């Protein structure tokens, strides 16, 4: 952001210098001692300032977009980690369930009359 501000300052001083040099070219003064305003130069300077502001705004917009993408990528990574953790937990629970079913089956095979709901 500081570089953008520095760029604006440099650009504005450049425009002022160009404006001064164009004013010195049109050194003819009117009867009241004022120099005539060159509208072309004024419009050109205005356009340059507008373009500079637009460049800075576009740069900020691109930076915000990159930050948003990074934030979203971080969330995706976190959700993927959570999915992996839950999948491992699911596998563990299935293994425990299978072990318990095997114990019940073994117990029933040894002669116990348990009514197991499957």
ChimeraX commands (.cxc) that place a marker at each C-alpha (Angstrom):
marker #1 position 0.00,0.00,0.00 radius 0.5
marker #1 position 2.91,2.35,0.76 radius 0.5
marker #1 position 4.34,1.77,-2.70 radius 0.5
marker #1 position 0.98,2.67,-4.22 radius 0.5
marker #1 position 0.93,5.92,-2.23 radius 0.5
marker #1 position 4.51,6.62,-3.24 radius 0.5
marker #1 position 3.58,5.96,-6.87 radius 0.5
marker #1 position 0.72,8.43,-6.63 radius 0.5
marker #1 position 3.02,11.08,-5.18 radius 0.5
marker #1 position 5.65,10.51,-7.85 radius 0.5
marker #1 position 3.04,10.50,-10.58 radius 0.5
marker #1 position 1.38,13.68,-9.30 radius 0.5
marker #1 position 4.73,15.47,-9.14 radius 0.5
marker #1 position 5.46,14.28,-12.69 radius 0.5
marker #1 position 2.12,15.65,-13.86 radius 0.5
marker #1 position 2.83,18.96,-12.11 radius 0.5
marker #1 position 6.25,19.17,-13.80 radius 0.5
marker #1 position 4.68,18.40,-17.18 radius 0.5
marker #1 position 2.01,20.97,-16.51 radius 0.5
marker #1 position 4.62,23.55,-15.50 radius 0.5
marker #1 position 6.69,22.84,-18.59 radius 0.5
marker #1 position 3.62,23.17,-20.80 radius 0.5
marker #1 position 2.74,26.39,-19.00 radius 0.5
marker #1 position 6.22,27.74,-19.62 radius 0.5
marker #1 position 5.74,26.97,-23.33 radius 0.5
marker #1 position 2.57,29.03,-23.29 radius 0.5
marker #1 position 4.32,31.87,-21.53 radius 0.5
marker #1 position 2.16,34.52,-23.10 radius 0.5
marker #1 position 0.14,36.26,-20.40 radius 0.5
marker #1 position -3.18,37.95,-20.88 radius 0.5
marker #1 position -3.87,41.54,-19.87 radius 0.5
marker #1 position -4.41,40.67,-16.19 radius 0.5
marker #1 position -1.09,38.81,-15.87 radius 0.5
marker #1 position -2.52,35.28,-15.79 radius 0.5
marker #1 position -1.42,32.51,-18.08 radius 0.5
marker #1 position -4.13,30.96,-20.22 radius 0.5
marker #1 position -5.22,27.48,-19.20 radius 0.5
marker #1 position -4.43,24.83,-21.74 radius 0.5
marker #1 position -7.53,22.61,-21.61 radius 0.5
marker #1 position -5.85,19.80,-23.52 radius 0.5
marker #1 position -3.11,19.56,-20.91 radius 0.5
marker #1 position -5.67,19.73,-18.11 radius 0.5
marker #1 position -7.74,16.94,-19.65 radius 0.5
marker #1 position -4.62,14.84,-20.25 radius 0.5
marker #1 position -3.51,15.29,-16.63 radius 0.5
marker #1 position -7.01,14.44,-15.40 radius 0.5
marker #1 position -7.04,11.30,-17.55 radius 0.5
marker #1 position -3.62,10.27,-16.26 radius 0.5
marker #1 position -4.75,10.71,-12.64 radius 0.5
marker #1 position -7.87,8.66,-13.36 radius 0.5
marker #1 position -5.79,5.89,-14.98 radius 0.5
marker #1 position -3.42,5.86,-12.01 radius 0.5
marker #1 position -6.32,5.60,-9.54 radius 0.5
marker #1 position -7.79,2.81,-11.65 radius 0.5
marker #1 position -4.46,0.93,-11.73 radius 0.5
marker #1 position -4.17,1.19,-7.96 radius 0.5
marker #1 position -7.78,0.07,-7.46 radius 0.5
marker #1 position -7.25,-2.88,-9.81 radius 0.5
marker #1 position -4.08,-3.85,-7.96 radius 0.5
marker #1 position -5.91,-3.75,-4.63 radius 0.5
marker #1 position -8.76,-5.78,-6.10 radius 0.5
marker #1 position -6.36,-8.45,-7.36 radius 0.5
marker #1 position -4.65,-8.55,-3.95 radius 0.5
marker #1 position -8.00,-8.98,-2.15 radius 0.5
marker #1 position -8.92,-11.72,-4.60 radius 0.5
marker #1 position -5.67,-13.58,-3.90 radius 0.5
marker #1 position -6.21,-13.24,-0.14 radius 0.5
marker #1 position -9.77,-14.56,-0.50 radius 0.5
marker #1 position -8.54,-17.52,-2.58 radius 0.5
marker #1 position -5.89,-18.30,0.06 radius 0.5
marker #1 position -8.52,-18.13,2.80 radius 0.5
marker #1 position -10.83,-20.46,0.87 radius 0.5
marker #1 position -7.95,-22.86,0.16 radius 0.5
marker #1 position -7.14,-22.94,3.87 radius 0.5
marker #1 position -10.78,-23.84,4.62 radius 0.5
marker #1 position -10.71,-26.58,1.96 radius 0.5
marker #1 position -7.56,-28.02,3.52 radius 0.5
marker #1 position -9.13,-27.92,6.99 radius 0.5
marker #1 position -12.29,-29.65,5.76 radius 0.5
marker #1 position -10.22,-32.30,3.95 radius 0.5
marker #1 position -8.30,-32.95,7.17 radius 0.5
marker #1 position -11.59,-33.24,9.04 radius 0.5
marker #1 position -12.95,-35.66,6.41 radius 0.5
marker #1 position -9.83,-37.83,6.70 radius 0.5
marker #1 position -10.08,-37.85,10.49 radius 0.5
marker #1 position -13.75,-38.83,10.37 radius 0.5
marker #1 position -13.05,-41.55,7.79 radius 0.5
marker #1 position -10.35,-43.03,10.04 radius 0.5
marker #1 position -12.76,-42.86,12.99 radius 0.5
marker #1 position -15.46,-44.58,10.90 radius 0.5
marker #1 position -13.02,-47.36,10.00 radius 0.5
marker #1 position -12.09,-47.76,13.67 radius 0.5
marker #1 position -15.76,-47.98,14.70 radius 0.5
marker #1 position -16.46,-50.55,11.99 radius 0.5
marker #1 position -13.53,-52.64,13.22 radius 0.5
marker #1 position -14.77,-52.45,16.82 radius 0.5
marker #1 position -18.29,-53.35,15.68 radius 0.5
marker #1 position -16.97,-56.36,13.74 radius 0.5
marker #1 position -14.94,-57.50,16.78 radius 0.5
marker #1 position -17.99,-57.23,19.03 radius 0.5
marker #1 position -20.15,-59.12,16.52 radius 0.5
marker #1 position -17.46,-61.81,16.33 radius 0.5
marker #1 position -17.42,-62.11,20.15 radius 0.5
marker #1 position -21.22,-62.35,20.26 radius 0.5
marker #1 position -21.20,-64.99,17.52 radius 0.5
marker #1 position -18.51,-66.96,19.37 radius 0.5
marker #1 position -20.46,-66.64,22.62 radius 0.5
marker #1 position -23.64,-67.87,20.91 radius 0.5
marker #1 position -21.72,-70.74,19.30 radius 0.5
marker #1 position -20.64,-71.81,22.78 radius 0.5
marker #1 position -24.29,-72.32,23.72 radius 0.5
marker #1 position -25.65,-69.00,24.97 radius 0.5
marker #1 position -29.11,-68.04,23.70 radius 0.5
marker #1 position -28.77,-64.31,23.03 radius 0.5
marker #1 position -31.20,-62.54,20.76 radius 0.5
marker #1 position -28.92,-60.29,18.71 radius 0.5
marker #1 position -30.52,-57.72,16.43 radius 0.5
marker #1 position -28.64,-57.27,13.20 radius 0.5
marker link #1:1,2 radius 0.2
marker link #1:2,3 radius 0.2
marker link #1:3,4 radius 0.2
marker link #1:4,5 radius 0.2
marker link #1:5,6 radius 0.2
marker link #1:6,7 radius 0.2
marker link #1:7,8 radius 0.2
marker link #1:8,9 radius 0.2
marker link #1:9,10 radius 0.2
marker link #1:10,11 radius 0.2
marker link #1:11,12 radius 0.2
marker link #1:12,13 radius 0.2
marker link #1:13,14 radius 0.2
marker link #1:14,15 radius 0.2
marker link #1:15,16 radius 0.2
marker link #1:16,17 radius 0.2
marker link #1:17,18 radius 0.2
marker link #1:18,19 radius 0.2
marker link #1:19,20 radius 0.2
marker link #1:20,21 radius 0.2
marker link #1:21,22 radius 0.2
marker link #1:22,23 radius 0.2
marker link #1:23,24 radius 0.2
marker link #1:24,25 radius 0.2
marker link #1:25,26 radius 0.2
marker link #1:26,27 radius 0.2
marker link #1:27,28 radius 0.2
marker link #1:28,29 radius 0.2
marker link #1:29,30 radius 0.2
marker link #1:30,31 radius 0.2
marker link #1:31,32 radius 0.2
marker link #1:32,33 radius 0.2
marker link #1:33,34 radius 0.2
marker link #1:34,35 radius 0.2
marker link #1:35,36 radius 0.2
marker link #1:36,37 radius 0.2
marker link #1:37,38 radius 0.2
marker link #1:38,39 radius 0.2
marker link #1:39,40 radius 0.2
marker link #1:40,41 radius 0.2
marker link #1:41,42 radius 0.2
marker link #1:42,43 radius 0.2
marker link #1:43,44 radius 0.2
marker link #1:44,45 radius 0.2
marker link #1:45,46 radius 0.2
marker link #1:46,47 radius 0.2
marker link #1:47,48 radius 0.2
marker link #1:48,49 radius 0.2
marker link #1:49,50 radius 0.2
marker link #1:50,51 radius 0.2
marker link #1:51,52 radius 0.2
marker link #1:52,53 radius 0.2
marker link #1:53,54 radius 0.2
marker link #1:54,55 radius 0.2
marker link #1:55,56 radius 0.2
marker link #1:56,57 radius 0.2
marker link #1:57,58 radius 0.2
marker link #1:58,59 radius 0.2
marker link #1:59,60 radius 0.2
marker link #1:60,61 radius 0.2
marker link #1:61,62 radius 0.2
marker link #1:62,63 radius 0.2
marker link #1:63,64 radius 0.2
marker link #1:64,65 radius 0.2
marker link #1:65,66 radius 0.2
marker link #1:66,67 radius 0.2
marker link #1:67,68 radius 0.2
marker link #1:68,69 radius 0.2
marker link #1:69,70 radius 0.2
marker link #1:70,71 radius 0.2
marker link #1:71,72 radius 0.2
marker link #1:72,73 radius 0.2
marker link #1:73,74 radius 0.2
marker link #1:74,75 radius 0.2
marker link #1:75,76 radius 0.2
marker link #1:76,77 radius 0.2
marker link #1:77,78 radius 0.2
marker link #1:78,79 radius 0.2
marker link #1:79,80 radius 0.2
marker link #1:80,81 radius 0.2
marker link #1:81,82 radius 0.2
marker link #1:82,83 radius 0.2
marker link #1:83,84 radius 0.2
marker link #1:84,85 radius 0.2
marker link #1:85,86 radius 0.2
marker link #1:86,87 radius 0.2
marker link #1:87,88 radius 0.2
marker link #1:88,89 radius 0.2
marker link #1:89,90 radius 0.2
marker link #1:90,91 radius 0.2
marker link #1:91,92 radius 0.2
marker link #1:92,93 radius 0.2
marker link #1:93,94 radius 0.2
marker link #1:94,95 radius 0.2
marker link #1:95,96 radius 0.2
marker link #1:96,97 radius 0.2
marker link #1:97,98 radius 0.2
marker link #1:98,99 radius 0.2
marker link #1:99,100 radius 0.2
marker link #1:100,101 radius 0.2
marker link #1:101,102 radius 0.2
marker link #1:102,103 radius 0.2
marker link #1:103,104 radius 0.2
marker link #1:104,105 radius 0.2
marker link #1:105,106 radius 0.2
marker link #1:106,107 radius 0.2
marker link #1:107,108 radius 0.2
marker link #1:108,109 radius 0.2
marker link #1:109,110 radius 0.2
marker link #1:110,111 radius 0.2
marker link #1:111,112 radius 0.2
marker link #1:112,113 radius 0.2
marker link #1:113,114 radius 0.2
marker link #1:114,115 radius 0.2
marker link #1:115,116 radius 0.2
marker link #1:116,117 radius 0.2
marker link #1:117,118 radius 0.2
view
